[in-house]
């Protein structure tokens, strides 16, 4: 019964690639113990985030391993729904490490499926499939029928992206057969939804696909589920209606989902509705209406990292610009499509391109036959009158033929060179990601070794020094994790990095419920050589504020600001409303942290100004322009 309760608490993680949103009332948030599945509307998300950290802290205090795992899983789900995918990956990996350490196989299998959903979001299908089979092995060993069925459902989903649609339908049917006996309605609804997606292209009738989609929606209605799983089922109904050429019904279906996403404040989940409405208008050749929908979908995909269908939207925008006669824009988006589609091909089996090419060749041959018939007819009617013109046209056509042949030869050579260059670039990117991944793993190992050493030390000052070292190693580890999980290998988005760094420091001091850290800054990307020292400086300042600025469990706020000016100057300010300290006074403790801040500031060619008015404020000016 205890495991059943835990599964009910986090079941929504595995019902979709999106977490479930339970529409709870304001009072519920304050009176009911937080669970990972209780995700609210966006305005309540900050309070939900605080409750998640509160549960994590309480679980550690009571040494209840299952509660700790649920809290970590919930934080991953929170960031998946409201935040950044990098942060969701961070907590999902911590969840897996926790269950591995405490030998909880069923919980570990559930965590594998949660991480699988994140890889699915980033179109990393090979990694996602590996995680599904890891989970399936545990479920089969423990004879967990529901777990086996949920794994079959996710295999069905991933086979869709490999265009192995008939196999996908088979796995969904196997899952549905089990779930009907187990009376697991929520998972059953997901099985029918993924079955409908595969049926759309498997050769089954579109009426059968529509029936599966309607069955999924009916099951969600039975459960009074109106969140993201329900919206995904409605979206697939719209897709099927689109291919049945019932365009008005499809648009109405997508529009309903769009309004529901807006109402919930979930901008990330506007993508499907926007992209599909644009696609319907593109099919109808209503290009001016289609363009803004696809551009907005691309903008959200690039901002959130949810890029698995990005190549398709680049292709649609290229087609739209070409139809509208804007050829420079068409070429720009076609190049973006080609690069993204090359990445897509590395993880799935590409059959669609061959089919499209065959249809294109057949169309070209048909067009040539029609053109030849028309030419022959015209020549018969005007042969005597235009014999000289015909001879001249033959000469011109011959010249054009040889010219085009030469151009095509050069283009083919250039395409081969570009393909070779793209392949080398891809290999280099993969190698660099692997390097960052290994550096992050090595830093985690160093952090663990320091933690083991700290456990053997009884002297308070020595233990405090070791804890500070752990935090510094963690600061660099988080940064390298973001480098290998992000889209840009040479730079780090600093606001999201500071958020994760702040969470780690608050967690170390157990201060989540009394200290609030706010990142009052816009999105800003910095290269790794600049981000590492700035991250260490912020880590030291946060540590000092928590240790000395808020004595006797006082509450307060710490504000981090970072901005870049046009002249390559960075301004960093860390301010708290604690008790402050006299400017120029001797540092407390060993003083190592103060020395480290000064050395790192010199490294970035910077200056420091301290202020003790209404708390403690430290302001840095860094000159990033290299010396002549």
VOGU-3710 file (C-alpha; in Angstrom, 3 decimals, decimal comma):
1> xxxxxxxxxx> 0,000/0,000/0,000  2,881/2,355/0,733  4,267/1,894/-2,778  0,801/2,328/-4,313  0,488/5,690/-2,559  3,867/6,781/-3,894  2,930/5,715/-7,399  -0,318/7,677/-7,210  1,679/10,706/-6,091  4,001/10,692/-9,103
11> xxxxxxxxxx> 1,949/8,724/-11,643  1,513/11,699/-13,924  5,242/11,737/-14,695  4,853/8,574/-16,686  1,480/9,217/-18,306  2,896/11,677/-20,810  5,984/13,465/-21,926  4,368/16,358/-19,987  3,650/16,380/-16,245  0,035/16,553/-15,066
21> xxxxxxxxxx> -1,365/19,842/-13,722  -3,825/19,339/-10,885  -6,084/22,389/-10,611  -6,047/22,638/-6,809  -7,557/25,547/-4,879  -5,480/28,127/-2,981  -6,374/26,666/0,408  -5,258/23,187/-0,630  -1,717/24,355/-1,125  -1,428/25,380/2,524
31> xxxxxxxxxx> -3,192/22,442/4,161  -2,144/19,357/2,174  1,354/17,833/2,192  2,995/18,642/-1,108  3,324/15,815/-3,650  5,150/15,918/-7,006  1,935/15,503/-9,003  0,209/18,492/-7,362  1,339/21,042/-9,945  -0,786/24,180/-9,946
41> xxxxxxxxxx> -1,496/27,050/-12,307  1,459/29,294/-13,029  0,594/32,035/-10,459  0,963/29,451/-7,653  4,160/27,939/-9,010  6,483/29,950/-6,725  4,698/28,680/-3,611  4,799/25,164/-5,001  8,552/25,509/-5,508  8,986/26,573/-1,875
51> xxxxxxxxxx> 6,869/23,636/-0,658  9,043/21,241/-2,673  12,223/22,435/-0,954  10,457/22,351/2,419  9,522/18,698/1,883  13,103/17,889/0,819  14,493/19,483/3,983  11,995/17,690/6,258  12,736/14,354/4,581  16,438/14,754/5,243
61> xxxxxxxxxx> 15,842/15,686/8,855  13,769/12,538/9,403  16,095/10,376/7,250  13,024/9,107/5,351  14,566/7,955/2,050  11,288/7,520/0,168  10,213/11,105/1,021  13,612/12,425/-0,114  13,247/10,630/-3,429  9,712/11,969/-3,923
71> xxxxxxxxxx> 10,872/15,520/-3,200  13,769/15,303/-5,685  11,447/13,791/-8,290  8,929/16,568/-7,667  11,560/19,275/-8,147  12,510/17,709/-11,487  8,843/17,685/-12,475  8,430/21,308/-11,341  11,320/22,492/-13,539  10,039/20,327/-16,422
81> xxxxxxxxxx> 6,684/22,108/-16,262  7,540/25,681/-15,191  11,296/26,125/-15,458  14,334/25,151/-17,479  14,957/21,630/-18,843  18,583/21,761/-17,620  17,322/22,072/-14,047  14,830/19,252/-14,617  17,727/17,026/-15,769  19,737/18,029/-12,688
91> xxxxxxxxxx> 17,062/16,864/-10,225  16,102/13,779/-12,270  19,709/12,568/-12,126  19,811/13,256/-8,384  16,601/11,202/-7,996  18,176/8,237/-9,800  21,377/8,494/-7,740  19,310/8,563/-4,532  17,332/5,415/-5,377  20,474/3,621/-6,566
101> xxxxxxxxxx> 22,223/4,432/-3,294  19,293/3,195/-1,175  18,566/0,107/-3,316  14,921/0,877/-4,116  14,468/-0,849/-7,506  10,820/-0,003/-8,247  11,310/3,659/-7,394  14,476/3,591/-9,521  12,502/2,211/-12,492  9,970/5,035/-12,099
111> xxxxxxxxxx> 12,860/7,545/-12,032  14,288/6,071/-15,244  10,967/6,763/-16,981  10,945/10,323/-15,630  14,432/10,971/-17,065  13,309/9,293/-20,296  10,568/11,912/-20,683  13,189/14,695/-20,492  15,379/13,098/-23,176  12,224/12,721/-25,296
121> xxxxxxxxxx> 11,663/16,493/-24,987  15,146/17,113/-26,476  14,683/14,511/-29,270  17,433/12,345/-27,746  15,512/9,198/-28,626  18,396/6,712/-28,389  19,064/7,704/-24,760  15,331/7,713/-24,012  14,920/4,168/-25,364  17,855/2,903/-23,257
131> xxxxxxxxxx> 16,194/4,264/-20,117  12,842/2,636/-20,991  14,490/-0,767/-21,343  16,327/-0,275/-18,015  12,978/0,381/-16,343  11,327/-2,530/-18,170  14,010/-4,948/-16,946  13,263/-4,005/-13,325  9,489/-4,265/-13,800  9,813/-7,697/-15,429
141> xxxxxxxxxx> 12,118/-8,941/-12,681  9,654/-7,791/-9,996  6,612/-8,881/-12,079  5,095/-5,393/-11,870  2,425/-5,598/-14,583  1,503/-1,923/-14,523  5,162/-0,949/-14,806  5,591/-3,324/-17,744  2,546/-1,802/-19,462  3,797/1,758/-18,895
151> xxxxxxxxxx> 7,156/0,773/-20,422  5,384/-0,699/-23,461  3,516/2,608/-23,845  6,768/4,596/-23,898  8,324/2,159/-26,404  5,230/2,736/-28,574  5,812/6,484/-28,296  9,512/6,288/-29,205  8,860/3,950/-32,152  6,668/6,705/-33,563
161> xxxxxxxxxx> 9,721/8,952/-33,858  11,597/6,152/-35,653  8,684/5,920/-38,135  8,124/2,284/-37,078  4,409/2,916/-36,785  3,044/-0,632/-37,089  5,420/-1,857/-34,371  4,319/1,083/-32,227  0,658/0,065/-32,581  1,583/-3,496/-31,550
171> xxxxxxxxxx> 3,289/-2,313/-28,319  0,387/-0,017/-27,464  -2,080/-2,904/-27,970  0,008/-5,087/-25,613  -0,043/-2,309/-22,992  -3,788/-1,705/-23,413  -4,519/-5,418/-22,917  -2,645/-5,400/-19,572  -4,072/-2,081/-18,345  -7,677/-3,060/-19,034
181> xxxxxxxxxx> -7,210/-6,045/-16,697  -5,392/-3,910/-14,122  -8,063/-1,167/-14,317  -5,421/1,570/-14,644  -7,554/4,178/-16,412  -4,968/6,985/-16,505  -2,287/4,834/-18,155  -4,926/3,315/-20,449  -5,839/6,780/-21,739  -2,173/7,435/-22,570
191> xxxxxxxxxx> -1,932/4,083/-24,383  -4,863/4,970/-26,651  -3,329/8,396/-27,359  0,036/6,984/-28,483  -1,781/4,272/-30,461  -3,744/6,970/-32,320  -0,482/8,783/-33,156  1,038/5,640/-34,718  -2,199/4,665/-36,480  -2,184/8,006/-38,287
201> xxxxxxxxxx> 0,791/6,869/-40,403  0,755/3,065/-39,998  -1,623/2,374/-42,886  -4,627/1,875/-40,608  -7,737/3,826/-41,575  -7,912/7,394/-40,332  -11,319/6,582/-38,866  -9,646/3,942/-36,629  -7,016/6,490/-35,569  -9,748/9,021/-34,756
211> xxxxxxxxxx> -11,604/6,378/-32,730  -8,462/5,725/-30,628  -7,997/9,459/-30,004  -11,647/9,829/-28,972  -11,300/6,813/-26,656  -8,317/8,490/-24,952  -10,279/11,744/-24,505  -13,294/9,838/-23,129  -11,122/8,129/-20,507  -9,638/11,466/-19,428
221> xxxxxxxxxx> -13,181/12,887/-19,202  -14,134/9,944/-16,997  -11,292/10,867/-14,645  -12,168/14,584/-14,883  -8,601/15,096/-16,112  -8,324/18,429/-17,966  -4,586/19,026/-17,680  -1,695/18,397/-20,047  -2,383/14,673/-20,739  -5,925/15,589/-21,824
231> xxxxxxxxxx> -4,632/18,471/-23,943  -2,122/16,177/-25,662  -4,937/13,758/-26,571  -7,012/16,641/-27,969  -3,981/17,805/-29,978  -3,662/14,373/-31,610  -7,354/14,419/-32,455  -6,669/17,689/-34,248  -3,749/16,092/-36,144  -5,969/13,263/-37,374
241> xxxxxxxxxx> -8,714/15,701/-38,431  -6,065/17,690/-40,314  -5,012/14,655/-42,363  -8,689/13,820/-42,959  -8,873/17,343/-44,517  -11,500/18,388/-41,978  -9,589/21,640/-41,608  -12,166/23,781/-39,798  -12,636/21,110/-37,112  -8,852/20,761/-36,762
251> xxxxxxxxxx> -8,366/24,535/-36,319  -11,129/24,642/-33,688  -9,489/21,762/-31,804  -6,047/23,394/-31,808  -7,545/26,767/-30,815  -9,248/25,198/-27,767  -5,909/23,785/-26,622  -4,195/27,142/-27,234  -6,698/28,954/-25,025  -6,387/26,302/-22,296
261> xxxxxxxxxx> -2,575/26,659/-22,314  -2,860/30,448/-22,097  -5,369/30,181/-19,261  -2,981/27,933/-17,307  -0,001/30,232/-17,972  1,905/27,358/-19,618  3,579/29,112/-22,564  5,812/26,103/-23,288  2,742/24,043/-24,206  1,519/26,586/-26,760
271> xxxxxxxxxx> 4,031/25,073/-29,202  1,885/22,215/-30,526  -1,208/24,384/-31,043  0,713/27,177/-32,781  2,726/24,858/-35,035  -0,305/22,794/-36,037  -2,501/25,802/-36,820  0,315/27,149/-38,981  0,582/23,773/-40,725  -3,150/23,687/-41,518
281> xxxxxxxxxx> -2,964/27,154/-43,100  0,162/26,095/-45,025  -1,679/23,051/-46,446  -4,492/25,397/-47,500  -1,915/27,749/-49,121  -2,954/30,579/-46,795  0,688/31,567/-46,364  0,316/35,003/-44,753  -1,919/33,469/-42,049  0,396/30,499/-41,491
291> xxxxxxxxxx> 3,665/32,427/-41,023  3,107/34,123/-37,604  1,940/30,845/-36,026  5,065/28,923/-37,089  7,437/31,771/-36,157  5,953/32,023/-32,659  6,202/28,231/-32,214  9,898/28,354/-33,225  10,550/31,216/-30,788  9,109/29,238/-27,849
301> xxxxxxxxxx> 10,974/26,060/-28,866  14,311/27,877/-28,983  13,667/29,657/-25,659  12,616/26,514/-23,737  14,930/23,915/-25,290  11,936/21,784/-26,309  13,329/21,221/-29,795  12,259/17,760/-30,948  9,973/19,171/-33,701  12,064/22,278/-34,408
311> xxxxxxxxxx> 13,394/20,971/-37,749  9,847/20,465/-39,048  8,859/24,066/-38,223  12,030/25,427/-39,869  10,998/23,478/-42,993  7,442/24,873/-42,929  8,683/28,470/-42,556  11,124/27,955/-45,451  8,256/26,663/-47,623  6,067/29,630/-46,641
321> xxxxxxxxxx> 8,748/32,228/-47,482  9,433/30,500/-50,806  5,720/30,570/-51,699  5,587/34,274/-50,757  8,603/35,044/-52,970  10,983/35,938/-50,118  13,847/33,724/-51,304  16,628/35,003/-48,961  14,468/34,161/-45,931  13,465/30,846/-47,508
331> xxxxxxxxxx> 17,146/29,915/-47,939  18,005/31,032/-44,373  15,337/28,810/-42,830  16,116/25,955/-45,221  19,730/25,925/-43,966  18,481/25,917/-40,362  16,134/23,047/-41,252  18,947/21,068/-42,921  21,238/21,398/-39,882  18,515/20,440/-37,403
341> xxxxxxxxxx> 17,283/17,566/-39,555  20,837/16,179/-39,744  20,830/15,977/-35,934  17,394/14,356/-36,029  18,654/11,661/-38,433  21,355/10,585/-35,986  18,772/9,253/-33,511  15,966/7,864/-35,693  15,584/5,661/-38,775  14,826/7,929/-41,701
351> xxxxxxxxxx> 12,321/6,447/-44,131  10,253/9,529/-44,845  12,973/11,242/-46,891  13,225/8,305/-49,322  9,449/8,229/-49,788  9,296/11,966/-50,363  12,144/11,809/-52,870  10,396/9,015/-54,819  7,188/11,061/-54,974  9,198/14,078/-56,094
361> xxxxxxxxxx> 10,908/12,123/-58,899  7,570/10,662/-60,038  6,058/14,154/-60,077  8,973/15,516/-62,058  8,637/12,742/-64,679  4,885/13,416/-64,958  5,512/17,125/-65,406  8,075/16,467/-68,150  5,600/14,214/-70,028  2,910/16,898/-69,921
371> xxxxxxxxxx> 5,405/19,542/-71,047  6,554/17,362/-73,952  2,956/16,764/-75,108  2,232/20,457/-75,082  5,447/21,218/-76,951  4,726/18,627/-79,646  1,206/19,962/-80,140  2,469/23,502/-80,395  5,195/22,514/-82,825  2,694/20,735/-85,055
381> xxxxxxxxxx> 0,536/23,868/-85,255  3,403/26,298/-85,829  6,044/24,131/-87,518  6,112/25,941/-90,873  5,816/29,428/-89,428  8,401/29,216/-86,648  11,016/26,768/-87,975  13,818/29,269/-87,582  12,710/30,212/-84,067  12,607/26,545/-83,098
391> xxxxxxxxxx> 16,188/26,055/-84,273  17,283/29,045/-82,222  15,464/27,724/-79,163  17,228/24,366/-79,527  20,590/26,109/-79,467  19,573/28,150/-76,395  18,226/25,087/-74,582  21,422/23,166/-75,324  23,499/25,990/-73,916  21,312/26,173/-70,827
401> xxxxxxxxxx> 21,555/22,417/-70,401  25,340/22,390/-70,359  25,416/25,460/-68,120  22,989/23,905/-65,626  24,892/20,625/-65,758  28,095/22,438/-64,832  26,330/24,348/-62,024  24,813/21,155/-60,649  28,213/19,472/-60,666  29,699/22,340/-58,675
411> xxxxxxxxxx> 26,747/22,339/-56,281  27,138/18,593/-55,746  30,824/19,034/-54,931  29,991/21,892/-52,558  27,237/19,826/-50,901  29,680/16,955/-50,296  32,192/19,365/-48,747  29,486/20,915/-46,567  28,275/17,470/-45,470  31,827/16,469/-44,535
421> xxxxxxxxxx> 32,295/19,722/-42,608  28,941/19,278/-40,821  29,926/15,717/-39,870  33,228/16,901/-38,408  31,491/19,719/-36,539  28,960/17,261/-35,107  31,748/14,912/-33,999  33,588/17,807/-32,339  30,413/18,902/-30,542  29,776/15,377/-29,259
431> xxxxxxxxxx> 33,407/15,111/-28,102  33,208/18,459/-26,291  29,917/17,453/-24,627  31,512/14,222/-23,457  34,482/16,162/-22,032  32,162/18,465/-20,048  30,171/15,415/-18,902  33,300/13,670/-17,625  34,541/16,841/-15,926  31,170/17,147/-14,169
441> xxxxxxxxxx> 31,322/13,475/-13,078  34,887/13,912/-11,787  33,845/16,995/-9,821  30,942/15,012/-8,314  33,478/12,362/-7,287  35,721/15,003/-5,682  32,695/16,440/-3,846  31,780/12,969/-2,537  35,360/12,340/-1,363  35,369/15,660/0,512
451> xxxxxxxxxx> 32,023/14,742/2,083  33,444/11,390/3,259  36,468/13,166/4,715  34,225/15,731/6,430  32,256/12,938/8,104  35,469/11,743/9,783  36,434/15,195/11,111  35,236/16,375/14,514  36,903/19,811/14,653  34,213/22,433/13,773
461> xxxxxxxxxx> 36,563/24,765/11,889  37,991/21,922/9,815  34,503/20,596/9,045  33,431/24,109/7,997  36,434/24,430/5,666  35,653/21,083/4,055  32,011/22,104/3,599  33,121/25,317/1,850  35,302/23,241/-0,468  32,304/21,033/-1,275
471> xxxxxxxxxx> 30,272/24,094/-2,250  33,055/25,386/-4,524  33,331/22,046/-6,294  29,514/21,928/-6,615  29,541/25,409/-8,199  31,893/24,235/-10,948  30,052/20,906/-11,350  26,701/22,608/-12,006  28,329/24,828/-14,617  29,858/21,909/-16,546
481> xxxxxxxxxx> 26,523/20,058/-16,390  24,817/23,015/-18,051  27,519/23,122/-20,716  26,990/19,535/-21,853  23,186/19,646/-21,541  22,710/23,044/-23,165  22,437/23,968/-26,832  25,582/26,150/-26,804  28,783/24,383/-25,767  30,869/27,517/-25,349
491> xxxxxxxxxx> 28,580/29,603/-23,152  26,378/29,385/-20,043  23,035/31,106/-19,374  23,868/32,815/-16,067  20,399/33,437/-14,574  19,449/29,745/-14,640  22,950/28,862/-13,386  22,597/31,254/-10,429  19,169/29,749/-9,602  20,627/26,216/-9,391
501> xxxxxxxxxx> 23,686/27,476/-7,493  21,439/29,296/-4,982  19,311/26,182/-4,462  22,430/24,139/-3,705  23,814/26,663/-1,186  20,439/27,070/0,588  20,126/23,294/0,726  23,589/23,003/2,295  22,715/25,431/5,109  19,084/24,227/5,491
511> xxxxxxxxxx> 17,917/27,820/5,004  15,223/27,386/2,331  12,370/28,352/4,643  13,920/31,545/6,012  16,170/33,003/3,279  14,939/33,930/-0,211  17,506/34,401/-2,996  16,311/36,458/-5,964  18,084/36,700/-9,345  17,073/40,205/-10,476
521> xxxxxxxxxx> 18,528/40,015/-13,981  17,678/39,237/-17,594  18,922/36,207/-19,509  22,664/36,621/-20,083  25,107/34,180/-21,682  28,819/34,224/-20,814  31,743/32,161/-22,053  33,022/29,446/-19,732  36,282/31,271/-18,886  34,238/34,159/-17,464
531> xxxxxxxxxx> 31,385/32,101/-15,978  33,616/29,879/-13,772  35,277/32,680/-11,710  32,004/34,650/-11,452  30,219/31,501/-10,242  32,890/30,958/-7,566  32,656/34,617/-6,467  28,851/34,392/-6,095  29,213/31,076/-4,226  31,590/32,704/-1,689
541> xxxxxxxxxx> 29,340/35,759/-1,219  26,206/33,635/-0,697  28,070/31,446/1,797  29,314/34,505/3,739  25,827/36,041/3,834  24,222/32,844/5,152  26,989/32,262/7,736  27,410/35,792/9,104  24,615/38,034/7,794  21,597/36,302/9,368
551> xxxxxxxxxx> 22,476/35,103/12,892  20,109/33,225/15,211  17,935/31,835/12,370  16,961/35,335/11,173  14,919/35,642/7,977  15,922/37,768/5,037  16,556/38,181/1,316  19,634/38,089/-0,909  19,542/39,726/-4,361  21,933/38,807/-7,196
561> xxxxxxxxxx> 22,247/41,171/-10,175  24,470/40,730/-13,255  24,406/42,986/-16,331  26,664/43,530/-19,331  27,261/46,938/-20,880  27,994/47,646/-24,543  31,674/48,351/-23,772  32,256/44,721/-22,644  31,979/45,692/-18,983  30,195/43,379/-16,544
571> xxxxxxxxxx> 28,558/44,647/-13,354  27,879/42,103/-10,583  26,110/43,041/-7,342  25,224/40,760/-4,411  23,127/42,457/-1,700  21,533/41,175/1,515  19,410/42,830/4,207  21,235/41,128/7,062  23,141/42,719/9,951  25,953/43,867/7,658
581> xxxxxxxxxx> 29,589/44,441/8,601  31,819/47,527/8,865  33,502/48,348/5,554  37,177/47,399/5,643  36,849/45,276/8,763  38,871/42,075/9,036  37,168/39,046/7,481  35,577/36,493/9,780  36,734/32,889/9,825  39,982/31,940/8,048
591> xxxxxxxxxx> 39,704/34,721/5,475  40,347/32,268/2,632  37,023/33,098/0,960  37,877/36,832/0,921  41,308/36,116/-0,580  39,722/33,881/-3,224  37,252/36,631/-4,210  40,100/39,146/-4,584  42,195/36,774/-6,711  39,254/35,931/-8,996
601> xxxxxxxxxx> 38,420/39,637/-9,363  42,011/40,373/-10,420  41,812/37,494/-12,912  38,836/39,216/-14,604  40,530/42,641/-14,492  37,905/43,891/-12,050  37,327/46,074/-9,008  35,338/45,652/-5,752  33,224/48,188/-3,832  31,581/47,265/-0,490
611> xxxxxxxxxx> 28,721/49,080/1,253  27,260/48,427/4,721  24,103/50,542/4,372  20,947/48,543/5,294  22,707/45,200/5,200  25,755/44,322/3,139  26,302/45,056/-0,560  29,279/44,044/-2,708  29,575/45,496/-6,236  32,073/44,330/-8,887
621> xxxxxxxx> 33,082/45,905/-12,203  34,797/43,499/-14,627  36,515/44,702/-17,802  36,289/41,826/-20,311  38,209/43,660/-23,066  41,709/42,075/-23,353  44,650/44,355/-22,732  46,501/45,712/-25,803
//
